[in-house]
Amino acid sequence: MRPANRLTERTIAALVASLTVATASAQPVALAIKTPFTIELRAEGTPFTDSRYRFAERFPLVRDFRPARATARHDAAVFRALLPDRPVRVGETWRPDPEAAIAFLRQVHPGATASLHHGAGAHGIAAPGTVALLRAVDARHAEIALRVHAEFRLDGDGGPGTSYLTPAQFRGHLVIDRARSVVTHFSLGLPDAPSNVDLNIARGEGVIADIGRIACLRVATDAPRPTIDATTAIDDATAAQALARAFYPVADIEWLPLPQALARATETGKPLHVVTLFGPLLDESC
C-alpha cells in the first residue's frame, strides 16, 4: 500500500500546486512607479542585410541606418505611460497610449512614429499600437511583456515623398521593483528573423520597396532581466501568443504544417483549408 500512498501524495501535491498558481494568477495587482528616477538605456543596432533588391548598397538612407544615440537617460514618466490604469491579473493585456513606446524608439531614430504608413486610407491593413501584458509577479518584482508596432520615417514628414523603414514588431520587458516603486530592467527590440524589416523608398512620385533583415536593433538597460517566481507567472511563449492575439484575431486559429493538416483531415473527415503566404502572417513585415 505504501507505493500507492506515495503516488497519492504526489498527485495531491501537484493538484495543490496547480491551484496555487491559479489562485495567485487570479489576484489583480496594482502596478505603480511612484519614485522619481532616471535610468540609462543603451541602443544597439546592426546593418540592414539580406536585401532582396540591394537597397543597402543603393541608398545611403538604408546603408547608414544606425541608432541615433548610443545611450540616453529616461525618467519615470515615460515608463509610467506603459502601465495600466487599473489593477490587472497575470496574463491580462491592456493597450497603453500608442505613443507610450515612441520615446524609446526615438533613441534609435528621430523619425520613430506610432502610425504605420501601410495602414492609411480606407483599405489600410496595418495593426499599429502597443499592447502590454502582466507576465509575472512575486513579492519583489512585477514584469510586463510588451509588443509594439511602429516604424521610422527615414526622411519626409509622412506625406508624399516620405521614405519608411518598417520593422516587423518590437518585443520587450519592463521589470518593476515593487518595494522601491522603480524600474530595474527594460528592453525593447526587434526579434531576429530571416526577413524582419520592410523598406519603402520615395522615388519621384512613387515608392520602391524592399525587404531584408536587421539582426539586432534594440534599446535596453545594462541590468539583466531578473528571474521571477514561476508560481505567479506565465511563460514567454504563452505571453507572446497572447500579445499576438491582441493584434491579430487570426492568431486564434490553429495553423498546422501541411503534412499534419492532411493527417488531421484524414482522422476527422473534415476538408482542408489551405493558405499560401508570401511572408509572415502575424507581424508587420511583408
Secondary structure, 3 states (H helix, E strand, C coil): CHHHHHHHHHHHHHHHHHHHHHHHHHCCECCCCCCCCEEEEEEEECCEECCCCCHHHHCHHHHCCCCCCCEEEEEHHHHHCCCCCCCECCCCEECCCHHHHHHHHCCCCCCEECCCHHHCCCCCCCCCEEEEEEEEECCCEEEEEEEEECEEEEECCCCCCCEEEEECCEEEEEEEECCCCEEEEEEEECCCCCCCEEEEEEECCEEEEEEEEECCEEEECCCCCCCCCHHHECCHHHHHHHHHHHHCHHHHCCCCCHHHHHHHHHHHCCCCCCCCCCCCCCCCCC
